[in-house]
Every structure is written in C-alpha cells, then in structure tokens.
C-alpha cells in the first residue's frame, strides 16, 4: 500500500485530497496544526498527526511518526488580501514562513528517505494568481510564485535520484474556507488603507459575485492525484475550470 503525507488537512483542498486518497486505497498521513478526529472518519489506513510547517521540531516529529512515505503533498498555506501599504513586513514574513519556507522545510525533511529509496513524488499546491496577477494579492502571490520557481529548479536538482516534483495550481475556490481564513489573518478585520478602499470594495465584489467558472476542492484533489500517480503528468497542473482557462491563456 502506497503512502501519502498531506499538510493542511483540516479543511478545503487538503481535506478533500485526504478523502480521495483514502477512498482509492492509499495509506494517508493527514496532518494539521490541531488534529481533530471529527475531520476525517476513522480508517485503518489513516494516520492523523499534528504538524506546524513553520516549526522545525514539529516537522521532524511528524516525519518520524509518519514512517515510509511515497508522496508528499505540500498544501498547507495561509491567504492574505490587502494593499502592500496595508501590510506590515512582519505580516509578509509570516505569510512567507508558512507558504514558502514551510514548503521548503517539508521538502528538505522528506528528502533523505526519498533519496535512500531513489523514488518519491512531491506535489506543491500554489495558485493561478501566479499566472494572472490580481490586485491586493501581491504578498500572497509572491509567496506562491516563489514556490513555483523553487519547485522547478528543485525538480532538476533531485531528478538524478528519481524524485519528481510537481506543481498544482488551483483557481478561485469559493466553496472552501480559504477566504475566511485569509480574512481571519487581519487583526482588525477587512480594513483597507483609505486610498485603496474603493479598489478593495471592487475586488471583494468580484470575489463574492457569481462566477461561471470556479475551482472546487475535488478539482484540486483530482489534480494532486494526477500529479502523484502519473509519472508522465506535466510539471504544472491547473486545477479547476477557471484555473484551466487562466493556464491556457498564460
């Protein structure tokens, strides 16, 4: 039985991905900062672990407890929506700590066992905002674009060890908690600097309005499955109808 370790499984893309791999017979190591038995139903092929990707000790403990892993899915991430002038550098660093450095740290931690076996796949979940820029997302976009660049260079670096690195790029996903989690990062609520208030209102209206094409959590799960199980899959895989459109236009 093959094993997958997925970060950020408490909701959204990570939770749906864990469910999909469980249904298809994989051993799933589902990780989250605060594990809860209510998130996923108990199963003999499921292991829930506590993991904070910004904490080196937490990463080491989770990797040790997980045992042999065939696929690592770096899904854990936090959002941020505000003008650059409304974002402190401390906040920017916090976004990068999870989205960028957390991904790098997980890749680094899994590498020894992948190299020893000369096999393994890493799937990094980023975003199509890295392909089509949107306003008020400069910090978030930068954190995910850095993962894209890192992944593609890293893929060449580990190719001699038969380790594959793939990128999954979701689009807008209104059926997940990602937006709510992003706004929860803002200590004073959704408060744009006054010069950007009108732009902020327009952007929020665009996010909340009707969309002909969106990304569903299952779209991301299926894209991760493709990346994990199909050696011939491309290095970048869009997830969701809107993501495919943006990807094809980029």
NORBELUR-V584778 format. One record per pair of residues at least 4 apart in sequence whose ideal C-beta (glycine too) atoms are under 8 Angstrom apart, sorted by the first residue. I is the first residue (numbers start at 1). J is the second residue. Records with the same first field share a line. If there is no record, write none. Layout:
I->J  J
This chain:
1->25  26  27  45
2->26  27  70  71
3->26  27  28  29  66  67  68  69  70  71
4->21  26  27  28  29  69  70  71  72  73  228
5->29  31  62  63  66  69  71  72  73  110
6->14  17  18  21  28  29  30  31  73  75
7->14  31  32  51  53  73  74  75  76  102  106
8->12  13  14  31  32  75  76  77
9->14  15  17  18  30  31  32  39  40  75
10->14  15  32  33  34  36  39
11->15  39  176  177  181
12->16  173  176  177  178  217
13->17  75  125  170  173  176  178  217  220  221  224
14->18  30  32  73  75  76
15->19  30  39  40  217
16->20  217  218  220  221
17->21  73  75  220  221  224  225
18->22  28  30  40  46
19->23  40  221
20->24  218  221  222  224  225
21->26  28  225  228
22->26  28  40  43  45  46
24->225
25->45
26->45
27->45  46  47
28->43  45  46  47
29->47  49  62  66  69
30->39  40  46  47  48  49
31->35  48  49  50  51  62  76
32->36  39  48  50  51
33->50  51  52
34->50
35->39  48  49  50
36->48
37->42  48
39->48
40->46  48
42->46
47->65  66
49->62  65  66
50->58  61  62
51->58  59  62  76
52->58  59
53->58  59  74  76  98  102  103  105  106
54->97  98  101  102  105
55->59
56->60  105
57->61
58->62
59->63  105  106  109
60->64  109
61->65
62->66
63->69  109  110
68->113
69->110  113  120
70->119  120  121
71->120  121  122  123  228
72->106  107  110  120  121  122  123
73->123  125  224  228
74->102  103  106  107  122  123  124  125  147
75->125  224
76->98  102
77->98  99  102  125  144
78->94  95  98  99  181  182  185
79->140  178  179  181  182  185
80->87  91  95  137  139  140  182  185  186
81->136  137  140  182  183  190  203
82->86  87  136  139  186  192  193  200
83->87  136  138  192  193  195  196  199  200
84->138  139
85->193  195  196
86->191  192  193  196
87->91  92  139
88->92
89->93
90->94
91->95  139  185
92->96  139
93->97
94->98  185
95->99  139  140  143  185
96->100  101  142  143  146
97->101  102
98->102
99->103  140  143  144  147
100->104  143  144  146  147  150
101->105
102->106
103->107  124  147  150
104->108  150
105->109
106->110
107->111  122  124  154  165
110->114  120  122
111->115  158  163
112->116
113->117  120
114->118  119  120  158  161  163
115->158  161  163
118->161  162  163
119->162  163
120->162  163  164
121->163  164  165  166  227  228
122->151  163  164  165  166
123->166  167  168  224  227  228
124->147  151  165  166  167  168
125->167  168  170  220  224
126->130  144  145  147  148  151  167  168  169
127->140  141  144  169  170  171
128->132  169  170  171  238  242  243  246  247
129->133  134  137  140  141  144
130->141  144  145  148  169
131->169  246  247  250
132->246  249  250
133->137  141
134->141  203
135->199  203
136->192  196  199  200  203
137->141
138->142
139->143
140->144  182
141->145
142->146
143->147
144->148
145->149
146->150
147->151  167
148->152  167  236
149->153
150->154
151->155  165  166  167  235
152->156  165  167  235
153->157
154->158  165
155->159  164  165  235
158->163  165
159->163  164
164->231
165->235
166->227  228  233  234  235  236  237
167->235  236  237
168->220  223  224  227  237  238  239
169->236  237  238  239  243  247
170->215  219  220  223  238  239  240  243
171->213  214  215  238  239  240  241  242  243  246
172->207  211  214  215  240  242
173->178  214  215  216  217  220  240
174->179  207  208  211  214
175->214  216  217
176->217
177->181
178->182
179->183  207
180->184
181->185
182->186
183->189  190
186->190  191
190->200  204
192->196  197  199  200
193->197
196->200
197->201
198->202
199->203
200->204
201->205
202->206
203->207
204->208
205->209
211->242
213->240  241  242  245
214->240  241  242
215->219  220  239  240  241  242  243
216->220  240
217->221
218->222
219->223  239  240  241  243
220->224  239  240
221->225
222->226  239
223->227  237  238  239
224->228  239
225->229
226->230  233  237
227->233  237
233->237
236->247
238->243  244  246  247
239->243
240->244
241->245
242->246
243->247
244->248
245->249
246->250
